[in-house]
Amino acid sequence: QVQLVESGGGLVQAGGSLRLSCTASGSIGSIYRMGWHRQVPGNQRELVADITSDGSTSVADSVKGRFTISRDNTRNTVYLQLNSLKPEDTAVYYCAAARFYYSPFGIWGQGTQVTVSS
């Protein structure tokens, strides 16, 4: 079973940038879809961006033009570049994997906190 570990979160001022990393304990080459979600206490978890094994990406409207997802299969790592951060981007960010095209996100990391100060 692949395990996911996120890193790169922290405290940043509005307008700043962060890069989150999600490193898998095993190969992600065969995993169909990797995604970044975020959650604010009291709210539902929100899919921010995802990327398929062929490199196709999708990004939520709320972060389009500011966040970019990428994956490096040689490093078993998925990245989320966060630019032009806003206070409303403050959340715990989770990495997740969907092994097959018909699978839900079933493998989750422990999350990394991103806090954006105004």
Phi, psi and omega per residue, in radians:
Q1 nan 2.193 3.112
V2 -1.215 2.413 3.021
Q3 -1.993 2.550 -3.078
L4 -2.047 2.375 3.117
V5 -2.252 2.112 3.128
E6 -1.614 2.675 3.036
S7 -2.690 2.915 3.048
G8 1.833 -0.107 3.114
G9 -1.245 3.002 3.123
G10 2.864 -2.906 3.139
L11 -1.800 2.262 -3.121
V12 -2.494 2.647 3.091
Q13 -1.381 2.705 3.086
A14 -0.960 2.392 -3.085
G15 1.624 -0.209 -3.115
G16 -1.443 -3.056 -3.080
S17 -2.335 2.697 3.008
L18 -2.518 2.720 2.975
R19 -2.175 2.090 3.090
L20 -1.623 2.504 3.089
S21 -2.130 2.536 3.062
C22 -2.268 1.926 -3.101
T23 -1.872 2.287 -3.132
A24 -1.661 2.604 3.135
S25 -1.309 -0.336 3.103
G26 -2.266 -3.001 -3.110
S27 -1.206 2.395 3.055
I28 -1.794 0.031 -3.079
G29 -1.044 -0.565 -3.104
S30 -1.644 -0.064 3.140
I31 -1.385 2.244 -3.020
Y32 -1.187 -0.802 -3.014
R33 -2.448 2.329 3.040
M34 -2.049 2.490 -3.103
G35 -2.500 2.741 3.003
W36 -1.956 2.265 3.068
H37 -2.085 2.892 3.029
R38 -2.487 2.691 -3.110
Q39 -2.542 2.315 3.019
V40 -1.814 2.412 3.137
P41 -0.885 2.287 -3.136
G42 1.571 -0.173 3.131
N43 -1.972 2.842 3.063
Q44 -1.293 2.696 3.071
R45 -1.211 2.380 -3.048
E46 -2.029 2.304 3.040
L47 -1.327 2.126 -3.089
V48 -1.632 -0.793 -3.101
A49 -2.828 2.630 3.028
D50 -2.511 2.871 -3.096
I51 -2.542 2.348 -3.135
T52 -1.623 3.038 -3.090
S53 -1.133 -0.399 3.106
D54 -1.626 0.113 3.058
G55 1.612 0.015 3.096
S56 -1.226 2.377 -3.082
T57 -2.154 2.710 2.964
S58 -2.458 2.568 -3.060
V59 -2.355 2.427 3.118
A60 -1.097 2.574 -3.137
D61 -1.004 -0.583 -3.067
S62 -1.166 -0.326 -3.102
V63 -2.166 0.060 -3.094
K64 -1.053 2.358 -3.106
G65 1.510 -0.177 -3.137
R66 -2.059 -0.613 -3.103
F67 -1.916 2.512 3.110
T68 -2.350 2.327 3.096
I69 -1.865 2.499 3.087
S70 -2.602 2.852 3.101
R71 -2.410 2.553 3.075
D72 -2.167 1.719 -3.086
N73 -1.151 -0.464 3.137
T74 -1.216 -0.444 3.110
R75 -1.834 0.044 -3.107
N76 0.906 0.755 -3.028
T77 -2.340 2.467 3.022
V78 -2.047 2.434 -3.079
Y79 -2.044 2.648 2.958
L80 -2.285 1.950 3.089
Q81 -1.558 2.143 -3.103
L82 -1.964 1.982 3.115
N83 -2.034 2.818 3.099
S84 0.858 0.862 -3.047
L85 -1.137 2.554 3.132
K86 -2.122 2.725 3.108
P87 -0.962 -0.560 -3.141
E88 -1.283 -0.086 3.014
D89 -1.446 -0.105 3.116
T90 -1.068 2.186 -3.084
A91 -3.104 2.997 2.904
V92 -1.569 2.238 -3.112
Y93 -1.807 2.262 -3.101
Y94 -2.064 2.446 3.001
C95 -1.680 2.530 -3.139
A96 -2.579 2.752 -3.124
A97 -2.256 2.459 3.017
A98 -2.068 1.978 -2.930
R99 -1.185 -0.683 -3.105
F100 -2.155 2.940 -3.057
Y101 -1.146 -0.442 -3.121
Y102 -1.689 0.049 -3.081
S103 -1.539 2.554 2.922
P104 -1.346 3.007 3.010
F105 -1.189 1.939 -3.031
G106 -2.050 -0.148 3.112
I107 -2.088 2.209 -3.037
W108 -2.233 2.570 2.976
G109 -1.506 -3.109 -3.055
Q110 -1.530 -0.222 3.103
G111 1.683 2.683 3.059
T112 -2.399 2.368 -3.050
Q113 -1.444 2.295 2.994
V114 -2.063 2.161 3.122
T115 -2.164 2.172 -3.129
V116 -1.979 2.078 -3.131
S117 -1.632 2.596 -3.119
S118 -1.561 nan nan
